[in-house]
């Protein structure tokens, strides 16, 4: 969608202002992988076309998915659209997103936390991983962190897209911000995660087909029709006493 010069200037001002905003939660006070009173922990894994075991194949599924994750292409623009950023994911860089809920629009500020690009060991298995996370800034509808990564298991060649989120509604004093999450938040969160997984699968397959790269079978979890199913683990919210 083409925006007027006035709107473009407004977006640039909003993005510039992000540098003066602090995170609206302290990552050091939480283990984002463990349930905690008042917080949601969501974990979605989308199998992608596999490769032969060993390092990623040039131009193959892992590299294709890596580029999509790096460029934030998996987000459904009908729900979340990136407006402005400062370049590729690097710790400390800011992003401005536009969230669309039933005709309403909210502008959300984020700051990139960690970037991982290398081989990691997980439960005795080695995987080639590319990923990054972002954290919410003051004025956001939510508080928390979302990690997104693409992983190739070197022993089997399985490739998967992984989204992990630790979040709760914002404590912002602005009642409109709090109401926005209370009304739309949890439903739209889960919708975003599901669509991100499906979109990641579709974009990876489309890119491989466009360059004439043969896609391997989906990782374990594919249904009878051959479409990979999302593996979801969500603890939901843990309520306090």
Number of C-alpha atoms within 10 A of each C-alpha: 3 6 9 9 9 9 11 14 12 12 19 15 11 16 23 17 12 21 16 9 15 15 18 19 19 12 13 7 7 13 10 21 12 11 19 19 10 14 21 22 23 23 18 20 21 26 27 32 23 23 25 14 14 15 16 21 14 9 13 20 28 29 18 18 30 20 14 19 21 18 14 16 17 25 21 19 14 11 17 20 17 17 15 18 17 13 10 10 23 16 14 15 17 25 25 22 19 20 19 16 16 7 6 9 12 16 19 23 27 29 25 20 20 15 18 14 13 11 16 15 11 9 5 7 11 16 24 20 22 24 21 21 22 24 27 28 25 20 24 24 27 28 22 26 22 20 20 21 23 30 27 27 25 19 13 15 22 24 28 25 27 22 21 21 22 23 23 19 21 25 17 16 9 11 9 11 18 19 14 17 19 15 11 13 19 17 11 17 16 14 13 18 24 18 15 23 26 19 17 23 23 13 16 24 19 14 17 18 12 9 10 9 14 13 17 16 16 22 19 13 14 16 10 7 6 10 15 21 18 18 13 16 12 14 14 14 16 13 11 8 5
